Each structure stands twice: as C-alpha cells, then as structure tokens.
Amino acid sequence: MTAAPTCPATGEPGAPGALGELTGFRVGVTAHRRATDFIAALERRGAQVVHAPALRISPVAEDTRVVEDTRALLAHRPEIVVVTTAYGLRRWFEAADAAGLGEDLRDAFRAARVLTRGAKARGQVLALELEDAEASEDERTSSVVDRLLADGVAGARVAVQLHGMADELQLERLVAAGARVDTVAPYRWLSADDGERLPALIRDVCERRLDVLTFTAAPAVDSLFSTAQELGRCADLVDALRTDVTAAAVGPVCAGPLREAGVEPLVPERYRLGALVRAVCTHAVEERTLTVPTRHGTLRLMSTGAALEDVFVPLSDAQVAVLRALAAHPGAVVPRGRLLSAVPGLETEHALEMVISRLRKVLPAPLVATVIKRGYRLDR
C-alpha cells in the first residue's frame, strides 16, 4: 500500500518540509536485485516509493543448470564467447569455481575471442584477470552479433552468456549464419510475488496513484503483465501506462516488452540505475509539475502535495484534485459543480467545503478564495 504523505525532512505525517527533486511524487519499483540502493536513491530525492518486486534471481546454490551448461561448453571449446552482463559473468565464474571448473573456464576464455555487450561486462572480464575483450559501444547484444556476422561465423563454435532470458532473435541470427551456438544462463528469474504486493502495485497504476513505474529487467515487465492478466486488469494497466502513469525502463532491452504493448517508456541515455534515477527526476520536474505564479509566491503542484516558494505541504488526493482544478484556471471562478466532478467519490457540496476547509488550514498562504454563490478561485 502507498504510504501516507510525510514530510521529507522530519518524517512526520502532514508536516511541511524542504523540497527535493522527487518530493511530492509516487514512484513504483519492480526491481529485486539492487532494489535497496535504487529505492534509497529515489527516497533521498523525496519520492514516495511503492516497492513490489516482480521477479527475483534464483540463488546460485540452487541452480545446477549453469554447471551442466558449463561442462557442455568446455567440451566444445568455443572459438568465440559473448558476454552480456557483468553480474552474469561474475555468477558464472562463482558457480564454475564451486564446481571445480573455474580454471578450465578461464583457459577457455583465454583461448577464445571474447566480445561483451558493454563497458561493465568488459570491466568484469578484466576483474577476473582475463585478457581484454571487445565491447559494444551502444550496449546492445544485436550490435555484438552484427560485428560477428560482418566478420563471418560459419562453422564457428560460439558461446553466449544469457542475462536471465534468451534473446532468441540474436541466437537465431547466429545459427542462420552457420554458427554452432552454446548458451549458458548464470541466473534464472523466479517469481517474487508474495500474493499481495504485485496486485496492489497494479491497482495503484490502474487507479493512477503513481507518477512513474520503473523497470530494470525485461522479464519483470512480462511478469507484471501476466499478473495483471490473471487479475483481469491487463487492459486497464496498459491504458494507464499509455496515458497517465509514465513507464521508465533502464535500457532498450528492458523497454522492449513495453513497446510491444504500445507503451513508450522513458529510457535514459546511459543504461544505468543512476541514469534512470536522474531521468525520473528530470521527467517529474519538467513534465509532471504544474507551476502557477501567485501573489504569495510560485505554486507548484505534484501528485501528493503542493510547494509554495520551495516549501512542500503534503495533501490528500482530494485536496490535490481541487487545487489542480483551481490552478487550471488561475484567478478565474471555478463553480462548485466543476470542482465536485474533479474529485472522484466527492458527491456533495458539504463534502467539497470540508476538503477546501482542510486545504486552507494546511496551506502556508490564503491561496483559495471563496466567491459567494459562485464557487472558488485561486488567489493570484
């Protein structure tokens, strides 16, 4: 469930606080691996985070398949090795060392031409004290395959380290060009759903209670969509991600399943968690903040509150909806009926008056003015 609004500075419910880049915004996190660091980075910037890991990585001690695949690869002695992730390569060697195959695997790497999908994977090759590897500058497996096909791979034995799921298209391209392909999956994705958090996250998205929903792995997108399908809410989920809730993916591979569903995600230029955090911050400030000048100072409206002259005040969903309706027509009178329609579930003028009364109490300036018998207006 989404936490109640709190002051980023004090943590006290309903207290005003200093403004961070993501103060006033709700961000959903579907990551499992490195989720703690990712969430901490978002929260340091003031975000309210809803965490529901869609998938988790299988424990290496429980995954015997990687050892079996390694034995098969060593028997075939690959001429080319393609490394897709630093984490996967590290886990691969940890499993190989535990099975007594580590030195044989190192010998296989030293005898082969090694290509990596990016700089981090290349760095891990060097960290393992192996010879330097060729790296794709755009961090795409397709670019690595493009280079191999240009050089020719007919008859060559090619080993590909998978990153949690098989990139079938790239494997098919290698096979079609005449390569004999072995694959090794150092980790597999398992369900992380405890039966409560993922459905709750899906409801939050469908009800437009999140500003941004983040993804760090393509299988997590598939897991989210399949869970939504089981709940009968897949169409609602996709509609929300196409319109009111921004999907954010760490890179183009992760963005693939979203684009296939007709959702165009936010993708940082550099495919790193830090870059994803910065991209979410920029998007929130530039695209999801309503800024209105008033005689009391600059008013900025976010999804969970408002900031006046950089002092943030947490607000209820109803208070935010009323303030947004007034800010959409700054200085103009907004009839009560229009304000009632702006707040789902608000049915009577008395209920509206209560929302506005509470709103006036928490705002640091008299921003909401009553126009007798007509409605309300934002005091500019």
ZAMI-85673 format. One line per 5 residues: number of its first residue (from 1); their letters; for each residue x, y, z of N, C-alpha, C. Coordinates in pm, whole numbers, plus 50000, padded with zeros to 5 digits. Layout:
BEGIN
NUM> a> X:Y:Z:X:Y:Z:X:Y:Z  ...
END
This chain:
BEGIN
1> mtaap> 50084:49881:50000:50000:50000:50000:50087:50125:50000  50035:50232:49943:50109:50357:49940:50112:50421:50077  50231:50466:50118:50245:50527:50249:50175:50661:50255  50131:50700:50375:50068:50829:50393:50170:50939:50370  50126:51057:50320:50219:51165:50296:50294:51204:50423
6> tcpat> 50424:51222:50410:50505:51265:50523:50600:51374:50479  50648:51446:50575:50746:51549:50547:50881:51485:50518  50944:51514:50402:51073:51454:50372:51180:51490:50474  51167:51605:50538:51269:51648:50632:51253:51583:50770  51128:51573:50818:51104:51523:50954:51045:51385:50959
11> gepga> 50979:51343:50850:50910:51214:50850:50777:51217:50921  50732:51335:50966:50607:51344:51039:50491:51362:50942  50380:51286:50959:50266:51298:50871:50212:51441:50869  50190:51490:50748:50125:51619:50732:50212:51739:50757  50339:51722:50791:50424:51837:50820:50491:51887:50694
16> pgalg> 50505:52021:50680:50573:52074:50562:50722:52046:50568  50786:52041:50453:50930:52015:50452:50996:52075:50331  51128:52068:50328:51205:52122:50217:51181:52037:50092  51200:52100:49977:51165:52037:49851:51284:51962:49792  51264:51834:49761:51362:51755:49688:51313:51739:49545
21> eltgf> 51399:51686:49458:51361:51674:49317:51236:51587:49298  51219:51486:49382:51105:51396:49367:51005:51410:49481  51019:51513:49562:50921:51537:49667:50785:51561:49603  50685:51493:49654:50550:51509:49601:50513:51410:49493  50604:51316:49462:50577:51219:49357:50583:51076:49411
26> rvgvt> 50500:50989:49352:50499:50847:49387:50565:50769:49274  50662:50686:49310:50736:50608:49212:50724:50460:49246  50686:50379:49150:50678:50235:49168:50809:50169:49127  50854:50071:49204:50977:49998:49176:50945:49850:49165  50981:49788:49053:50956:49644:49032:51083:49562:49047
31> ahrra> 51196:49627:49075:51325:49558:49081:51335:49470:49205  51416:49365:49195:51452:49283:49310:51600:49300:49340  51686:49266:49244:51830:49284:49264:51862:49433:49267  51940:49474:49364:51982:49613:49385:51865:49707:49416  51753:49651:49455:51636:49735:49485:51663:49829:49601
36> tdfia> 51739:49784:49701:51765:49867:49818:51837:49996:49780  51942:49984:49698:52016:50103:49654:51929:50194:49567  51852:50133:49480:51766:50209:49389:51660:50287:49466  51595:50220:49561:51492:50284:49641:51552:50396:49726  51669:50369:49783:51735:50472:49865:51765:50597:49785
41> alerr> 51808:50579:49660:51838:50694:49574:51712:50775:49544  51601:50707:49522:51475:50776:49497:51426:50848:49622  51434:50781:49737:51386:50840:49861:51472:50958:49906  51601:50952:49879:51687:51067:49912:51642:51192:49839  51579:51174:49725:51530:51287:49647:51385:51320:49678
46> gaqvv> 51329:51255:49782:51198:51291:49831:51082:51206:49782  51106:51106:49699:50997:51028:49642:50930:50939:49746  50800:50919:49730:50729:50811:49798:50742:50688:49709  50798:50581:49760:50826:50463:49679:50731:50350:49715  50675:50289:49613:50594:50168:49628:50675:50053:49567
51> hapal> 50718:49959:49649:50805:49852:49601:50729:49720:49593  50728:49661:49475:50668:49530:49455:50755:49454:49356  50854:49377:49403:50942:49305:49311:50864:49206:49227  50879:49218:49095:50805:49129:49005:50873:48994:48993  51007:48993:48999:51084:48870:48985:51206:48877:49076
56> rispv> 51262:48759:49106:51387:48754:49179:51481:48658:49108  51608:48674:49132:51707:48588:49068:51727:48462:49152  51734:48349:49086:51748:48223:49157:51880:48219:49233  51882:48163:49356:52007:48150:49431:52104:48060:49355  52231:48101:49349:52328:48026:49270:52345:47883:49321
61> aedtr> 52330:47864:49452:52347:47730:49508:52236:47635:49463  52122:47691:49424:52008:47608:49383:52001:47588:49232  52092:47653:49159:52083:47649:49014:52194:47560:48957  52163:47433:48937:52263:47338:48887:52278:47343:48735  52183:47408:48668:52186:47410:48522:52311:47481:48469
66> vvedt> 52355:47586:48539:52472:47660:48491:52596:47571:48488  52608:47480:48584:52724:47390:48587:52715:47291:48470  52596:47239:48444:52576:47147:48331:52609:47215:48199  52562:47340:48183:52588:47414:48059:52737:47443:48044  52804:47470:48156:52947:47498:48152:53025:47375:48108
71> ralla> 52989:47258:48160:53056:47134:48119:53041:47111:47968  52920:47134:47916:52896:47115:47773:52979:47214:47691  52985:47338:47738:53062:47441:47666:53211:47406:47664  53262:47360:47778:53404:47325:47785:53437:47207:47693  53343:47117:47680:53365:47001:47591:53374:47045:47445
76> hrpei> 53303:47154:47410:53301:47202:47272:53412:47303:47241  53477:47358:47346:53585:47454:47329:53546:47567:47233  53472:47666:47278:53424:47772:47189:53538:47857:47133  53520:47900:47009:53615:47992:46947:53579:48138:46978  53452:48160:47008:53402:48295:47038:53314:48287:47161
81> vvvtt> 53330:48384:47254:53244:48392:47371:53181:48532:47375  53049:48535:47391:52976:48662:47401:52928:48679:47544  52971:48786:47610:52933:48815:47749:52833:48930:47747  52717:48911:47810:52612:49014:47804:52603:49100:47930  52636:49044:48049:52626:49123:48172:52742:49093:48265
86> ayglr> 52786:49198:48336:52894:49180:48435:52848:49089:48548  52725:49111:48596:52672:49030:48706:52664:48883:48666  52616:48858:48544:52605:48720:48498:52740:48652:48485  52840:48726:48435:52973:48668:48422:53032:48635:48559  53012:48725:48655:53064:48701:48790:52999:48577:48852
91> rwfea> 52867:48566:48837:52798:48448:48891:52841:48320:48819  52865:48331:48691:52907:48215:48613:53038:48159:48669  53135:48248:48693:53263:48202:48745:53252:48156:48890  53165:48217:48967:53144:48169:49105:53092:48026:49105  52994:47998:49016:52939:47863:49007:53044:47765:48954
96> adaag> 53123:47810:48854:53226:47724:48797:53335:47692:48900  53376:47794:48976:53477:47771:49080:53426:47672:49185  53300:47686:49224:53242:47597:49325:53236:47453:49276  53221:47436:49144:53213:47302:49087:53349:47249:49043  53457:47324:49070:53590:47281:49031:53620:47300:48884
101> lgedl> 53544:47387:48817:53561:47410:48674:53619:47546:48642  53654:47622:48745:53694:47760:48724:53816:47777:48635  53922:47699:48659:54044:47713:48580:54022:47670:48436  53943:47564:48417:53912:47521:48280:53835:47630:48207  53744:47696:48277:53666:47803:48213:53756:47922:48180
106> rdafr> 53849:47954:48268:53944:48063:48239:54029:48030:48117  54072:47905:48107:54151:47863:47990:54068:47877:47862  53939:47843:47870:53852:47854:47753:53837:48000:47710  53824:48088:47807:53813:48231:47775:53942:48282:47711  54058:48240:47765:54185:48289:47712:54211:48240:47569
111> aarvl> 54153:48126:47536:54174:48070:47402:54073:48123:47300  53972:48195:47347:53864:48238:47258:53869:48389:47232  53801:48430:47130:53775:48572:47107:53656:48611:47194  53673:48709:47282:53567:48747:47376:53511:48883:47338  53379:48890:47327:53310:49016:47299:53208:49040:47410
116> trgak> 53193:49166:47451:53099:49199:47557:52996:49299:47508  52881:49299:47575:52772:49388:47535:52797:49533:47578  52889:49557:47671:52912:49693:47716:53034:49702:47805  53058:49825:47855:53178:49852:47933:53180:49780:48067  53064:49765:48132:53061:49698:48262:53099:49551:48248
121> argqv> 53047:49486:48145:53082:49345:48122:53230:49332:48088  53281:49426:48009:53424:49424:47976:53508:49442:48103  53464:49533:48191:53534:49554:48317:53538:49429:48403  53429:49351:48400:53426:49228:48478:53521:49124:48419  53535:49121:48287:53633:49033:48224:53772:49063:48276
126> lalel> 53806:49193:48283:53937:49234:48333:53951:49204:48482  53841:49222:48558:53845:49196:48702:53874:49049:48732  53836:48962:48640:53863:48819:48657:54002:48780:48607  54081:48886:48573:54219:48867:48528:54226:48787:48399  54127:48810:48313:54126:48751:48180:54178:48856:48082
131> edaea> 54207:48814:47961:54255:48909:47861:54143:49004:47821  54182:49123:47775:54085:49227:47740:53987:49177:47634  53867:49235:47636:53762:49192:47545:53714:49309:47459  53655:49277:47346:53593:49380:47262:53458:49416:47324  53422:49545:47320:53296:49589:47382:53211:49666:47282
136> seder> 53081:49640:47285:52987:49717:47204:52965:49853:47268  52976:49959:47191:52963:50094:47246:52819:50127:47283  52723:50070:47211:52582:50104:47240:52516:50004:47335  52595:49909:47386:52548:49816:47489:52428:49733:47444  52431:49688:47321:52325:49603:47267:52383:49470:47221
141> tssvv> 52314:49363:47253:52357:49231:47204:52351:49227:47052  52254:49295:46995:52241:49297:46848:52364:49355:46781  52429:49454:46845:52549:49514:46788:52666:49415:46791  52675:49337:46899:52778:49234:46907:52758:49132:46795  52633:49091:46776:52603:48993:46670:52630:49053:46533
146> drlla> 52597:49182:46516:52627:49249:46388:52776:49238:46355  52862:49261:46456:53006:49257:46434:53050:49115:46397  52994:49016:46466:53032:48878:46437:52987:48836:46296  52867:48875:46259:52818:48838:46126:52900:48906:46017  52943:49030:46044:53026:49101:45945:53160:49030:45926
151> dgvag> 53213:48972:46035:53341:48900:46027:53325:48759:45973  53203:48703:45986:53177:48568:45942:53189:48466:46054  53083:48388:46075:53084:48290:46184:53047:48150:46136  53043:48131:46005:53005:47999:45952:53100:47891:46005  53042:47790:46071:53119:47679:46125:53183:47705:46259
156> arvav> 53176:47829:46308:53242:47863:46435:53156:47820:46554  53225:47779:46660:53156:47746:46785:53149:47874:46868  53024:47921:46896:53001:48047:46967:52927:48019:47098  52983:48066:47208:52917:48054:47339:52859:48189:47377  52732:48189:47420:52664:48312:47456:52617:48304:47601
161> qlhgm> 52663:48398:47683:52614:48408:47822:52482:48485:47821  52377:48420:47866:52245:48483:47867:52228:48568:47993  52133:48660:47988:52112:48750:48102:51972:48733:48159  51943:48611:48205:51815:48586:48270:51708:48535:48177  51723:48566:48048:51628:48519:47948:51701:48513:47815
166> adelq> 51659:48424:47728:51726:48409:47599:51680:48517:47502  51778:48580:47436:51746:48674:47328:51737:48590:47201  51619:48532:47179:51603:48433:47073:51638:48488:46936  51603:48614:46909:51629:48671:46777:51778:48672:46746  51861:48713:46842:52006:48719:46817:52066:48580:46806
171> lerlv> 52015:48485:46885:52063:48347:46873:52028:48289:46736  51907:48320:46689:51864:48272:46558:51950:48331:46446  51991:48457:46462:52076:48521:46361:52211:48450:46352  52266:48413:46466:52394:48342:46467:52381:48205:46401  52277:48132:46437:52255:47998:46381:52234:48006:46230
176> aagar> 52155:48105:46187:52127:48121:46044:52254:48152:45965  52351:48216:46033:52478:48248:45966:52577:48132:45969  52534:48018:46026:52618:47899:46026:52695:47873:46153  52673:47952:46257:52744:47930:46383:52683:47814:46459  52767:47746:46537:52720:47642:46628:52717:47705:46768
181> vdtva> 52599:47721:46823:52580:47807:46940:52555:47725:47066  52631:47757:47172:52604:47707:47307:52562:47825:47393  52473:47803:47485:52430:47911:47575:52451:47868:47720  52480:47969:47803:52494:47949:47947:52411:48056:48016  52324:48015:48108:52241:48110:48184:52287:48108:48330
186> pyrwl> 52375:48202:48371:52426:48200:48509:52320:48229:48613  52208:48288:48572:52099:48309:48667:51966:48298:48594  51864:48259:48668:51729:48248:48614:51636:48335:48696  51530:48381:48632:51430:48462:48702:51324:48371:48764  51291:48398:48890:51185:48327:48960:51081:48429:49008
191> saddg> 50961:48383:49033:50857:48473:49082:50893:48526:49221  50871:48656:49240:50894:48718:49371:50764:48763:49435  50654:48730:49371:50523:48777:49418:50482:48702:49545  50450:48778:49650:50402:48717:49774:50250:48710:49777  50188:48739:49663:50042:48732:49654:49973:48862:49689
196> erlpa> 50046:48963:49737:49983:49087:49780:50043:49211:49715  50176:49222:49717:50238:49348:49675:50223:49377:49526  50241:49276:49442:50230:49300:49298:50088:49336:49256  49985:49264:49304:49847:49307:49273:49818:49447:49325  49871:49483:49443:49848:49618:49497:49914:49722:49409
201> lirdv> 50034:49692:49358:50102:49785:49268:50021:49803:49139  49970:49694:49086:49889:49703:48964:49766:49789:48987  49701:49773:49102:49585:49857:49134:49625:50005:49142  49739:50033:49203:49786:50172:49212:49806:50232:49073  49862:50153:48981:49883:50203:48845:49749:50226:48776
206> cerrl> 49661:50128:48784:49531:50139:48717:49448:50256:48771  49464:50287:48898:49390:50398:48959:49466:50530:48951  49577:50528:48874:49657:50648:48851:49711:50708:48981  49751:50624:49073:49805:50670:49200:49958:50678:49200  50020:50642:49088:50164:50653:49072:50195:50754:48962
211> dvltf> 50309:50819:48974:50356:50908:48868:50442:50831:48769  50530:50746:48822:50625:50672:48739:50632:50529:48789  50639:50434:48695:50660:50293:48729:50790:50250:48663  50888:50205:48743:51020:50175:48690:51042:50026:48671  51123:49996:48569:51160:49857:48538:51310:49850:48514
216> taapa> 51374:49747:48567:51517:49727:48547:51548:49595:48476  51446:49519:48438:51467:49393:48366:51343:49363:48282  51366:49320:48158:51254:49291:48069:51160:49183:48123  51213:49075:48185:51121:48974:48238:51024:49029:48343  51064:49134:48414:50974:49194:48513:50852:49255:48447
221> vdslf> 50870:49309:48327:50756:49364:48253:50658:49252:48219  50712:49141:48168:50627:49027:48134:50554:48974:48257  50625:48968:48370:50564:48920:48494:50450:49010:48538  50472:49143:48529:50368:49238:48568:50246:49223:48479  50268:49213:48349:50155:49200:48256:50079:49069:48277
226> staqe> 50152:48960:48302:50084:48831:48322:50003:48831:48451  50056:48895:48556:49980:48906:48681:49856:48991:48661  49871:49101:48587:49754:49186:48558:49650:49109:48476  49697:49022:48386:49604:48941:48307:49525:48848:48398  49592:48787:48495:49524:48698:48590:49420:48773:48672
231> lgrca> 49449:48901:48700:49356:48984:48778:49245:49043:48692  49252:49022:48561:49153:49080:48471:49172:49230:48450  49297:49279:48470:49320:49423:48462:49433:49459:48365  49467:49370:48275:49578:49397:48184:49547:49516:48094  49426:49522:48040:49389:49635:47954:49393:49766:48031
236> dlvda> 49345:49764:48156:49348:49885:48239:49493:49927:48267  49578:49829:48293:49719:49858:48322:49786:49923:48202  49769:49863:48086:49832:49917:47965:49779:50056:47935  49648:50076:47951:49589:50208:47926:49650:50313:48019  49668:50279:48146:49726:50374:48241:49870:50407:48204
241> lrtdv> 49947:50306:48161:50086:50329:48124:50099:50404:47992  49996:50400:47910:49997:50476:47785:49958:50622:47806  49891:50650:47918:49834:50783:47936:49888:50857:48059  49849:50815:48178:49872:50895:48298:49990:50854:48384  50036:50731:48372:50149:50683:48453:50266:50658:48358
246> taaav> 50378:50720:48386:50495:50707:48299:50571:50579:48333  50593:50495:48232:50680:50378:48249:50824:50423:48223  50916:50375:48305:51057:50409:48289:51138:50281:48290  51220:50259:48186:51299:50136:48173:51447:50171:48171  51529:50085:48230:51671:50115:48245:51746:50113:48112
251> gpvca> 51692:50044:48011:51759:50036:47882:51666:49984:47774  51713:49975:47650:51626:49935:47537:51578:49791:47545  51661:49701:47600:51616:49561:47613:51498:49554:47709  51512:49623:47821:51404:49628:47921:51281:49696:47864  51301:49794:47776:51189:49868:47718:51113:49788:47613
256> gplre> 51176:49682:47560:51117:49605:47451:50975:49557:47475  50948:49483:47584:50811:49434:47608:50709:49547:47628  50754:49661:47680:50663:49774:47696:50623:49829:47559  50722:49846:47471:50693:49897:47337:50605:49800:47259  50626:49671:47280:50540:49572:47213:50394:49587:47256
261> agvep> 50373:49635:47379:50236:49655:47430:50181:49794:47395  50258:49871:47319:50212:50004:47281:50241:50111:47383  50332:50082:47478:50371:50178:47581:50509:50231:47546  50523:50363:47533:50653:50422:47503:50716:50469:47635  50818:50397:47682:50874:50429:47814:50980:50538:47808
266> lvper> 51007:50593:47924:51121:50681:47944:51246:50594:47956  51349:50621:47875:51472:50542:47877:51590:50638:47885  51677:50626:47984:51792:50716:47994:51892:50691:47883  51976:50791:47855:52076:50777:47750:52181:50672:47788  52217:50667:47916:52310:50565:47964:52229:50462:48041
271> yrlga> 52253:50336:48015:52170:50230:48068:52219:50185:48206  52204:50275:48304:52248:50253:48440:52139:50297:48537  52140:50241:48658:52040:50279:48757:52051:50426:48793  52173:50476:48807:52190:50617:48839:52131:50707:48732  52153:50670:48607:52097:50748:48496:51945:50739:48495
276> lvrav> 51891:50623:48534:51747:50608:48541:51688:50699:48648  51755:50706:48763:51709:50796:48870:51707:50940:48821  51815:50983:48754:51821:51120:48704:51714:51147:48600  51687:51049:48514:51584:51066:48412:51446:51080:48475  51419:51002:48579:51291:51012:48650:51278:51150:48715
281> cthav> 51387:51199:48775:51384:51333:48837:51352:51441:48735  51421:51437:48622:51400:51538:48518:51257:51533:48466  51208:51413:48444:51072:51397:48393:50969:51450:48493  50988:51420:48619:50893:51466:48722:50889:51617:48730  51006:51679:48729:51014:51825:48742:50958:51895:48618
286> eertl> 50995:51844:48499:50960:51913:48376:50824:51876:48319  50779:51753:48342:50657:51706:48276:50539:51684:48370  50565:51663:48497:50455:51626:48587:50430:51729:48698  50493:51844:48686:50473:51951:48784:50395:52065:48721  50285:52104:48784:50205:52219:48738:50252:52342:48817
291> tvptr> 50306:52440:48746:50361:52560:48810:50273:52680:48780  50233:52751:48886:50144:52867:48872:50199:52983:48956  50225:53099:48895:50267:53215:48976:50147:53274:49051  50165:53306:49178:50060:53371:49257:50122:53489:49331  50040:53574:49390:50093:53689:49464:50157:53647:49596
296> hgtlr> 50137:53520:49631:50200:53466:49752:50330:53394:49720  50364:53384:49593:50483:53312:49550:50449:53208:49445  50550:53140:49397:50529:53037:49294:50470:52911:49357  50358:52868:49301:50291:52746:49348:50323:52633:49252  50371:52522:49308:50397:52403:49226:50315:52288:49280
301> lmstg> 50246:52222:49190:50158:52112:49227:50215:51979:49179  50223:51882:49271:50266:51746:49240:50150:51653:49273  50175:51523:49267:50064:51429:49288:50028:51411:49435  50122:51435:49526:50092:51412:49668:50095:51539:49751  50106:51655:49686:50107:51778:49763:50140:51898:49678
306> aaled> 50169:52008:49744:50199:52134:49677:50319:52200:49743  50391:52279:49664:50505:52355:49717:50482:52503:49688  50496:52584:49790:50488:52728:49776:50623:52785:49817  50691:52848:49719:50825:52901:49745:50916:52795:49806  50913:52676:49744:51003:52565:49779:50978:52504:49917
311> vfvpl> 50863:52530:49977:50823:52461:50099:50709:52367:50063  50732:52237:50083:50635:52136:50042:50535:52106:50152  50407:52095:50111:50300:52060:50204:50230:51934:50152  50235:51822:50224:50162:51703:50181:50012:51727:50184  49943:51675:50083:49798:51692:50073:49733:51559:50040
316> sdaqv> 49604:51549:50071:49529:51429:50033:49502:51432:49883  49462:51317:49828:49430:51311:49686:49318:51409:49650  49218:51421:49737:49107:51511:49710:49153:51657:49711  49241:51692:49807:49291:51829:49813:49375:51863:49690  49457:51768:49645:49537:51791:49525:49446:51811:49404
321> avlra> 49341:51728:49393:49250:51738:49279:49180:51873:49277  49135:51922:49393:49069:52053:49399:49166:52163:49362  49287:52158:49418:49385:52262:49390:49425:52262:49242  49434:52145:49181:49467:52138:49039:49354:52197:48954  49230:52170:48993:49117:52225:48918:49117:52378:48925
326> laahp> 49153:52434:49039:49160:52579:49053:49281:52634:48976  49393:52564:48983:49515:52611:48916:49504:52603:48765  49415:52517:48715:49395:52507:48571:49331:52634:48514  49266:52713:48602:49204:52839:48561:49244:52947:48663  49372:52979:48671:49421:53069:48777:49352:53206:48775
331> gavvp> 49296:53242:48890:49228:53371:48903:49083:53369:48862  49041:53268:48786:48901:53259:48741:48818:53182:48843  48688:53213:48845:48597:53143:48936:48568:53004:48879  48584:52903:48963:48551:52765:48923:48426:52724:49001  48315:52696:48932:48190:52659:49000:48206:52534:49086
336> rgrll> 48123:52523:49189:48130:52408:49278:48108:52277:49203  48016:52279:49108:47987:52157:49032:48108:52106:48958  48188:52197:48902:48308:52155:48830:48411:52098:48928  48421:52158:49046:48514:52106:49146:48470:51968:49195  48340:51951:49213:48290:51819:49255:48325:51712:49153
341> savpg> 48313:51744:49026:48342:51645:48922:48491:51617:48910  48574:51708:48964:48719:51689:48956:48771:51590:49058  48689:51560:49159:48733:51470:49267:48647:51344:49267  48699:51231:49223:48623:51106:49226:48578:51073:49368  48450:51038:49382:48397:51000:49512:48344:51114:49595
346> leteh> 48367:51237:49550:48315:51355:49622:48179:51389:49562  48073:51377:49643:47938:51385:49586:47856:51506:49630  47887:51563:49745:47804:51673:49796:47887:51800:49813  47815:51916:49811:47884:52043:49831:47941:52053:49972  47874:51988:50067:47926:51989:50204:48061:51917:50209
351> alemv> 48072:51805:50139:48199:51732:50136:48308:51818:50070  48271:51891:49965:48365:51981:49899:48412:52090:49994  48317:52147:50069:48352:52253:50165:48449:52201:50271  48431:52078:50313:48522:52020:50412:48663:52004:50355  48671:51960:50228:48802:51944:50164:48872:52079:50155
356> isrlr> 48798:52181:50114:48858:52314:50099:48895:52373:50234  48813:52349:50336:48843:52398:50470:48975:52340:50520  48992:52209:50501:49116:52146:50545:49234:52194:50460  49208:52216:50332:49312:52265:50243:49365:52401:50288  49274:52489:50326:49312:52623:50372:49395:52616:50500
361> kvlpa> 49365:52518:50584:49436:52508:50712:49582:52467:50693  49609:52383:50593:49745:52332:50578:49831:52417:50484  49768:52494:50394:49846:52576:50302:49911:52692:50379  50033:52728:50343:50103:52835:50415:50058:52976:50379  49963:52990:50285:49912:53121:50245:49766:53105:50201
366> plvat> 49687:53212:50206:49545:53204:50166:49528:53197:50016  49555:53081:49960:49553:53065:49814:49413:53040:49758  49323:52989:49839:49189:52954:49791:49089:53058:49841  49029:53131:49748:48933:53236:49782:48791:53192:49747  48696:53228:49832:48555:53197:49807:48489:53313:49732
371> vikrg> 48414:53278:49630:48332:53377:49559:48187:53341:49590  48121:53426:49673:47988:53395:49726:47891:53357:49614  47825:53245:49636:47720:53192:49549:47770:53152:49409  47900:53158:49387:47952:53124:49254:48050:53007:49258  48140:53005:49356:48239:52898:49362:48365:52943:49431
376> yrldr> 48478:52899:49378:48607:52930:49438:48706:52967:49327  48815:53037:49368:48918:53071:49273:49054:53068:49342  49159:53052:49261:49295:53058:49312:49333:53204:49323  49374:53245:49443:49407:53385:49469:49542:53418:49406  49542:53492:49299:49666:53528:49230:49709:53669:49266
END
